[in-house]
Amino acid sequence: MNVGLRVDVDTFRGTRYGVPRLLRILKKHGIKAAFFFSAGPDNMGRHLWRLLKPAFLWKMLRTDAVGLYGLDILLMGTMWPGPGIGKRNEQVFRDTAADGHEIGVHAWDHQYWQSHVDRMTPEEIYLHILKAFQEIERITGKAPVCSAVPGWKCVESTLLVKERFPSFRYNSDCRGRSIFMPVVNGSRLHTPQIPLNLPTYDELLGRNGVTRENYNEMLLKNMNPGCMNVLTIHAEVEGGKCAEMFEDFLNMAESQGIRFVAPGDLLPGDLQSLPDDTICKGEIPGREGWVAIQSSALAETACRA
C-alpha cells in the first residue's frame, strides 16, 4: 500500500528546527515527501483570539498545545512583528529541495490566510500565493511544483486563481477520498486535486480514547488498502516533540508493508481519466471551523449517517 506523505510547515520554529529533523528521519527511511512551506511572516500568535471559541480551546487543551508548540509559536506576531520565515531560513528550504522532496506553496502568512480567505478577493488570493511562490523560487532556484492551502480553507475562487500557476502539478486543498479534477462554475480545471483522507495528530489525539501511547496504532487503523491514502504531518509536531513517536510510526508502517511516497507519485499517467468533482464547505471531527471537502465524499458520509 502506497501512502502519500505531505509535510505542512506553518511557522518559523517548525522551519528552523522541525524540518531538518524530519529530513534526517525521512532520509534514514528512504522516503520522499512533499513539503509545503509558509514563506512570509510568522504571525501565528494572532490565533489566540480563537481561544474564545470552545472547540478551539478544547483542541488546545487536549493536545497540550503549549508543550507541543512552545510559547514562542503561540505568541509569535502578537507583541512584535512576526519574522520572515523564508528570508531567515533559506538553507532549510535549499536542503529540502536538494534531498529531492516535492517543494510546494503553503502560504505567505499562514495566520492571515486562515482568518481571511473567505473574505479575500481573487486578486488578493493571487497576490498572497504569488508572494510565497516567488520567495520559494528565489531561495531554491526552482518554481514550486505543488500547493496546499493552510487548514484546508479553500474556496472555489482559490482553485481558479491557482490555474494561473502552470508549474503546479497538483494542489492539495481539501479533505476527501480520491484524486479528482476540480469543476468550478461547470468548467473542468487543469490541475488535479489530491485530498487528505487521514486525520492529523491534533484531530485524533484526546478523542475516542486516543492517547500518545496508542496514537500510532489508531492512525494505522485509519488506512484503507483499497483507497487513496494521504497523510499530513506538521514540522512543528512530528518534527518537534513527537519526532520519536513519528519514527516509531514509520517503523510500524513499514513492518506492515506500507510504503510512503510523495503525493505527486499517486497521480495517474493520464489525468483525463480522473473523475470530475467539486468542493464545498463542511466540518470534520476534531477540527474547529469549516474546511473544504470533496463534495462526493461529503455526500457519501451524509448518506452513511
Disulfide bonds with the S-S distance in Angstrom:
none
